[in-house]
Amino acid sequence: MPARPGPPASDAEAERPWEYSAFPVTVARAEAVSPAWMRITVTGEALQHFAPWGLDQRIKLVLPLPGGGIADFGLLEEPTPHPSHWYTRWKQLPEGDRNVLRTYTPAAIRPQARELDIDVLLHDPPGPASRWARSARPGDDLVITGPDARAGWTGYGLHWKPERPVQRALLIGDETAFPAIRGILASLPRGARADVLLELSDLRDDLVSPSAPAGARIRRALRDGAGPGRRLEELVREWTAEHGDGPAQDPGLSVWIAGETGAVARIRAHLTQDAGIPKAQVAFLGYWRIGGALVG
């Protein structure tokens, strides 16, 4: 687990009404790191307060309006208001007059350098985030929301929260989950074992294997025309067949699953119902839905 920040430095900071803040940032660099991934590095003085928890941290990108900038829906008030305020105002705006919101996991967080990396998976046909990432240039402005270290440790936006020290991890996901899987792998204690099951369309887009810790056992399945999640389900069933009753009897096992919503639900059901892994040891999250927008 990452180091947990101490209490806020002052009473004024302790009065922040919510666990996260809005961070105005500027694009510093935009780099294609594989055929389907763009790495966007953003910078801004406010990032000195971004909580560097890593793991599967969720943040929101508030993409610029077509003409640039952000609509006035209260997000940039200081301190950042509760979402019941700014999100309600955002919803009341005409769709063409409000900024697109998308959820991502940071690829790297460097508060001291006032920098944050976001790996954006490019889709075809492109959605709003893909279009933005392809055209992003140094100097472009946007806003992100994420955990604020001044609020102390809250765990806001984290789904990987094992109830006991991790001795063994099973991490499962498609491309949308790769940044989060990298963050979780980097957090595992020395000596922990990790099995990683990945589904992707192009082996060149594997952002997990190059930085995986020694001893992590990674299996990859090419989608190769199959429906989203189908190859991943096959990998999971192969894994459970190989390990027999062991996972169900291992209290040190922590499982994390993310990807297409339907596939995630089927994989969780197999692991908990068929393989007998206790539900408390399985974290799961649907990042996107077939025919719907990317939500994570």
N, C-alpha and C positions, 0 to 999 in steps of 0.2 A: 504494500500500500504506500502511497506517497506520504511525505511528511505533512502533518496536519498543521495549518497555521495556528498561531496563538490567538488570543482575544484581540478585538479591535484596539487600536492604539489610543483612542480617545472616546469620551462620551459622545461627541458629535458624530464620530464614525459609527458608534454602536447604535445610533438612532436610524440607520438605514432601514427602510421599511420592508425590504425584500432581499432574497439571497443573491440576486444577480444585479448587474448594472448594464447600461448601454455604453458601448465604447465607440466613439467616433474614430475611424481609422482611415488610412490612405494606403493604396496599393504601392508597395515598394518594389516588388519583383513578381513576374509571372513567367513560369517555366513549364514546358511540357516534359514530364518525367517518364512518360510511356505513351503508347498510342492513344490510350483512353483516359489519361490522368493529367490534369493541369495543377501545378502547385502554385498557389497564390500566397505570397508573403505580404502581410499588412503590418503597418506600423502606426504608432500614435502614442503621445505621452500618457494617455489614460491607461494604456496596457500595463503600466507599472503596477496597477492594482488588480490585474487579472490573476485569478487563483490558478497556480500551476499544478493542478491535480492530475492531469494526464488521463490515463485509463480510457473509458469510453465516454468521456465528457461530451455532452451535447451543448451546442451553441446555436444561435440563430443568426443567419445572414439577413440583413435588411438591405435588399438589393436596390441600387439607385433607380429612380424613375427614368423613363426613356430620355427625358431631357436633362437628367442628373438631379441629384439632391434627394431629400427625404420630405415626405408630406408632413404636415403639422398634425400629429395625433398624440402629442404629449410625451413621446418616448425619450426625448432629449432633455426633459426637465431634470433638475438636480435637487435631491437624489432621484434616481430612476423610480418612477411610480410602479405600483403593483399592476400586474397585467389586467386585472379587472377594470383598470382605468384606461391604460393606453390601448390595450387590445380591443376594448369595446369601441373606442373612438376610431381605431383603424378599420374595424368591421363596418362602421357607419359611412365610411367614405365610398364613393362610387369605385367599382373595381378598377377602372382605368386611371383613377387618381390616387391609388394607394400603392405603396411599395410592396413588391413580392417578398414573402418571407420563406426561407428554406432552412432546414436544420442539418447541421454537419457536426463532425468530430474534428477538433484540431489535430493536425499532424505533428505539431510541435508548438510549445508555449515557452517564450523566453522573456519574462517580465523585465529583467534587468536591461535587456536590449530593446525593450518596448516593441517586440515583434511577436507575431503569431503566424504559423503556416496553416493553410487550409488546402487539402487535396480535394479537388473537385472532379468527380467522374463525369466524363463527357458522354452524353447520350445522342443517339441518332434515331429519329429526328430530335434536335436539341430542344430542351425546355429552357425556362428563363435562366436558371443557374448555369447551364452549359453555354448559353449564348453570352452571358456575362463573363464567364471565365475565358472563353475564346477571345473576347475583345478587350479584356482587362489590360490596362497599361499603367505604368508608374505614374502616380499623381492622381489616379481616380479615387474618389471618396466613396465610402459606404459606412454602415454602422453594423456592429455585431453586438449581441447580448450574450453574457456569460457570467460565471461566478465571480464575485468580488471578494478578494482576500480580506478586505476591511470588515466584512461581516463575520470573519472567523470561519472555522470549518462547519459546513452545512451539508456537504455531499450533494448539493444541488446539481441536477443534470447527470448524475452518475447512476448507472444500472448495475454495474459490477460492484456488489457489496457483500462478499462472502461473510457468513456468520462466524466462521472460525478460520484460523490460518490455513492458507491453501497449500496442500501437499501435492495435489494433482489437478490440472486444469484440462478441460475439454472445451475448445473454442471453435465455433461453427459459424460460417457465414459466406455470403457472396461478396462481390466487389464492394458494395456499399458499406460493408462491415470492416473492410481492411484497415482503415485508419484506427478504428477502435480496437481491433485485435492486436495491432502493433502496440498500442498504448497499454493494453492489459499484459501482454508478454513482457514488456519492459518493467512492469511492476512486480513480477513474480519473485518471491524470495529465492535466494540461492538454494539449490537442491530440489526445488519443485519441478515436477515433471509436467510436460504440456503436450497434448495431442491437438493438432490444428487441422481442421477439415475445411477446405476452400473450394468454392465453385467460381469459375470465371470463363470468359469467352476467348481470351488470348493470354498465353503464358507470360507474355511480355508485360502484362498489367499486374503481375503478382508483386505487390508492394510489401508483402509480409515476409517472405522467405529471406531476402537479403539482410534484414536486420534482426532476424529471429535469434534468440539466445541458443547457445550450444545445448544440444540435447532435446530441443523441441522437435517433435516428430510431425512433419507437415505432409499432408496428402492433398493433392489437387485433382480436380475433375473438370475437364473441359465441357462446357455446355453443349457444344456441337449440335445445335438445332433442337435440343430438348427444351421443354418448358422450364421457366425459371424455378430453381430449387429442386428439380427432379434428380439431377446428378448428385446434388448435395444430400438428398435423402438416401440415395444409394450408398454414399460414403458412410453415412451415419449407421445404416443397417449393417454394413460390412464391419464397422468398428465394434458395434455391440455384439455381433456374432463371434468375433475374435476374442472378446473379453469375457464372454459368458456372464456368470452371476457376479463377477468381481465389482463392477461399478456400483451395483445396488447395495453392496456391503461395505463400501469405502466412504467413511464419513469425511475424509480429507479431500474428496473430489468436489470441485466446483465447475459447473457447466454454464456456458454463456452462448446464446444463439441470437443471431440477427440476420435480417435479409428480407426477402419477399414475405409478406404477412401470412399468406396461406401456407407456404412451405415451412415457415417458423412454427406455426401452430401444429402442423403434422409431425415435425421433428420432435417437438416438445412432448406431444402425446406418445410417440414411440418410446422416447427415453423414460418417461415417467410411468406409463402404463405397461408397456411391453418389457422394457429393460429393468423396471422397478427402481429407478433412481428417485429418491425422495424429492418432491416438488420444491422444498426449501433450498435444495442444492442446485436448482436450475433457474438461471436468469434468462429472460427472453424478451425480444422486442421486435415488432414488425417495423422495418425501416421504410418499406414502400409496398404498394399494392399494384397488382397487374391492372393497367388501365388508369392508374391514379398518379398523383404527383409524388415525387420523392419527399419523404418526411424525415429522413435521418441519414 
